[in-house]
Structures are given as structure tokens and as C-alpha cells.
């Protein structure tokens, strides 16, 4: 995972495509390991009523992935 918050601080929400770009996590890892995580979905993914597009709260979601889903070397 690249440094998630390089020179600028991300705040607010991003759709799933933008979140992948910001986080640097591969599409496969997001779809297989991050998005299926029940706690991640509950805490960070939202939709507008009637919308199919998902939005993710950027900074706390990246922190959660770092703290709980990634393994140290």
C-alpha cells in the first residue's frame, strides 16, 4: 500500500474507484479482502437512497485497513 496521505490530507468521501486510487490498494484486494469485511462495510461505506454507487469515508477507512486488515512483516 502506498503512503495513503502523501502531501495532502484527504477528507470526506470518495466513490470506490477514487478510493482505490487514493489508497493504492489493488482492485482485487479491495474486492476480496476489504469490501466483504462486515465491520468495514458497517463503519465506512454509505449509499444515497435509491443509488447503486457506494461512497467511503476516506481517512478513517484507510486507518482501519492499516490497523485491522493489513498484516505486518
Beta strands, then each sheet from edge to edge (+ up, - down):
strand 1: 13-15
strand 2: 45-46
strand 3: 55-57
sheet 1: 1+ 3- 2+
end
